[in-house]
């Protein structure tokens, strides 16, 4: 036994001599958030009561780098305060792997990355981390990247199944497979990106029970411009294919456009205007075609109002959306204040339930979002927000509930994110 220990120690020592410099760090995140929901995601219903709760994300993040190799492992636990007894012997949700990937740098420009990873591009409208959600979003994928000072090319591939199988079985947890290409070019004051995303969704044919795949393609461009006090962005995307957004064999034809501009009047105050159009389908339209654009993996909470009435787990194959908004941002020392009013309209016709041939006003409502953030310390951030939805009769038809109630939402969040260990060895 003593000989084995000595041999192991010798091997480790030899390995340490031969390898290049190594970097290793461990980060911790604790993020409890209190929420008061009184009309969040949908209008309050008659006889219902507001809810309040505290959710918490706990993460342990390991990062390792050695010459051309990077490895990341992120353990994550999610909980609502009180979801387990104070004397429980086990955790309700347990610990999950949020990220587990390795990246090898072939040379100064090319690299390969495999494993569970975050896929986030441009303004995260189509592909994002969804960091606001306590669980966030990551994919099991392989990624080939080419990066230079002015050019970036990412090629991604994924193949999903829910277990090791002897025979193919229906898979519906996520997309069955995915391929995407993202190209980014830096100009002097402008950046431009091109994205092509292809997702295959599996289904079982009703008559034959055969397993089939339908594919949806999402493609388009995002551009942003910055010059002194002005910054602006423009995104245009389309969707085609056959859709498992709702059901199989459904043709897809949808599109999106979004534009925004911000101007810094002073070092502390910035104001901006923006508009988004997500195509929709008239409710009297009896065709089986999907005409509603859906931002498949986007960080949708950051768009179209913080109360998540649209495109956060719902609003698929609906009447679409128009969102005109104003952004006011004020920074003062360690404080940040953000006020964002939204005006919502449907992009397609909404039928009056009292008379199917009559169209309702396409105005859906006005939402006002206020968020403040305080940088207490480098590792500790406090933030809070309040949102109010002033819904219309048309919104009642689309989201049910009662627009006459005080439909509002409030939250307070603490983000504690210290680096608890770091070391460099040669």
Helices and strands as residue ranges (DSSP letters): H 2-18, E 22-38, E 51-66, E 69-80, E 95-105, E 110-117, E 139-147, E 151-159, E 177-186, E 190-204, E 211-227, E 230-243, E 250-264, E 269-278, G 300-302, E 321-332, E 335-345, E 351-352, E 355-359, E 363-377, E 380-391, H 393-399, E 407-416, E 419-425
